[in-house]
């Protein structure tokens, strides 16, 4: 059974906080029947971009495999004004459970990594942004 706290192998739960009584009450557990012990950890990695910046990404590997020579699925986030985060990712868990390595890749133009990184994506949609994903 899961720990029922947020994490990369924990879908999460929701609580209601009663300020008057200073009490939290469990409302629901997300995917309560999911066997969390069979889920794969997500680890942060970095790789070099085509213009030598370090690109942060998150790698999920199948739990029971060596992690070498695996088929890999690269899942870029939905646009330059978004980014990937560490945490539970249903899509990554689905494919890792089936033997795939899953790379949730950020790319130049993703926010929260500083202005240099953000501005490196300016004018590069369909160009260096995609090159950075193919080089991952």
C-alpha positions as CSV (number, residue, x, y, z in Angstrom):
1,X,0.0,0.0,0.0
2,X,1.1,3.6,-0.7
3,X,2.2,6.0,2.0
4,X,-0.6,8.3,0.8
5,X,1.7,11.4,0.7
6,X,2.6,13.2,-2.4
7,X,5.6,11.9,-4.4
8,X,6.8,10.4,-7.6
9,X,5.3,7.0,-6.8
10,X,2.2,8.4,-5.0
11,X,-0.8,9.7,-6.9
12,X,-1.8,11.7,-3.8
13,X,-4.8,12.4,-1.6
14,X,-7.0,15.4,-0.7
15,X,-7.7,16.7,2.8
16,X,-10.1,19.3,4.1
17,X,-8.7,21.6,6.9
18,X,-11.1,22.9,9.5
19,X,-9.5,26.1,10.7
20,X,-11.9,26.4,13.7
21,X,-11.2,23.0,15.1
22,X,-7.6,22.8,13.6
23,X,-8.3,19.4,12.2
24,X,-7.6,17.8,8.8
25,X,-10.0,15.2,7.4
26,X,-9.2,12.9,4.5
27,X,-11.5,13.5,1.6
28,X,-10.3,11.0,-0.9
29,X,-7.3,9.0,-2.0
30,X,-6.4,9.3,-5.7
31,X,-6.2,5.9,-7.4
32,X,-6.6,4.1,-4.0
33,X,-6.3,0.6,-5.4
34,X,-3.1,1.3,-7.4
35,X,-0.2,-0.9,-6.0
36,X,2.3,1.9,-5.4
37,X,5.1,-0.6,-4.6
38,X,5.1,-1.6,-8.3
39,X,5.6,2.0,-9.4
40,X,8.9,3.5,-10.7
41,X,10.8,6.3,-9.2
42,X,11.3,9.5,-11.2
43,X,14.8,11.0,-11.0
44,X,16.0,14.4,-12.1
45,X,18.7,14.5,-14.8
46,X,20.4,17.1,-16.9
47,X,21.6,17.0,-20.5
48,X,23.4,19.5,-22.8
49,X,21.4,21.6,-25.3
50,X,22.6,22.4,-28.8
51,X,23.9,25.7,-27.5
52,X,25.6,24.2,-24.5
53,X,23.0,25.0,-21.8
54,X,22.1,22.3,-19.3
55,X,18.5,21.1,-19.8
56,X,16.7,19.8,-16.7
57,X,14.5,16.7,-17.3
58,X,13.0,13.8,-15.4
59,X,13.7,10.2,-16.1
60,X,11.4,7.3,-15.1
61,X,12.9,3.8,-15.6
62,X,11.1,0.5,-15.1
63,X,11.7,-0.9,-11.6
64,X,12.7,-4.4,-12.6
65,X,15.0,-3.7,-15.5
66,X,18.7,-2.6,-15.6
67,X,17.9,0.7,-17.3
68,X,20.3,0.0,-20.2
69,X,19.3,-0.2,-23.9
70,X,15.6,0.4,-23.1
71,X,13.1,1.7,-25.7
72,X,12.6,5.3,-24.7
73,X,9.6,7.6,-24.9
74,X,10.4,11.4,-24.8
75,X,7.4,13.4,-23.5
76,X,8.0,17.1,-23.9
77,X,5.7,19.4,-22.0
78,X,2.9,21.3,-23.8
79,X,4.7,24.5,-24.8
80,X,7.5,27.0,-24.1
81,X,5.5,28.7,-21.3
82,X,5.2,25.5,-19.3
83,X,7.7,23.1,-17.6
84,X,7.9,19.6,-16.3
85,X,8.1,18.9,-12.6
86,X,9.2,16.1,-10.4
87,X,6.2,14.1,-9.0
88,X,3.7,11.5,-9.8
89,X,3.1,11.2,-13.6
90,X,0.5,8.7,-14.7
91,X,1.7,8.6,-18.3
92,X,5.3,7.9,-17.2
93,X,4.1,5.2,-14.8
94,X,2.0,3.6,-17.5
95,X,4.9,3.2,-20.0
96,X,7.6,2.4,-17.3
97,X,5.3,-0.4,-16.2
98,X,5.4,-1.8,-19.7
99,X,9.2,-1.7,-20.0
100,X,9.9,1.8,-21.4
101,X,12.2,4.5,-20.1
102,X,10.3,7.8,-20.1
103,X,12.0,11.1,-20.3
104,X,9.9,14.2,-19.4
105,X,12.0,16.8,-21.1
106,X,12.1,20.5,-20.6
107,X,13.7,22.6,-23.3
108,X,15.1,26.1,-23.8
109,X,12.2,28.4,-23.3
110,X,10.8,26.5,-20.3
111,X,10.2,28.9,-17.4
112,X,11.6,28.7,-13.9
113,X,15.3,28.1,-14.9
114,X,16.4,31.7,-15.2
115,X,16.1,34.4,-17.9
116,X,19.1,33.1,-19.9
117,X,17.4,29.7,-20.2
118,X,14.0,31.2,-21.0
119,X,15.3,33.6,-23.6
120,X,17.3,30.9,-25.3
121,X,14.0,29.6,-26.7
122,X,13.1,33.0,-28.3
123,X,12.7,32.5,-32.0
124,X,13.6,28.8,-31.7
125,X,10.2,27.2,-31.8
126,X,10.5,24.4,-34.4
127,X,14.3,24.9,-34.5
128,X,16.7,24.5,-31.5
129,X,13.9,23.6,-29.2
130,X,13.2,20.4,-31.2
131,X,16.9,19.8,-31.7
132,X,17.3,19.7,-27.9
133,X,14.6,17.1,-27.6
134,X,16.2,14.9,-30.4
135,X,19.6,15.2,-28.7
136,X,18.2,14.0,-25.3
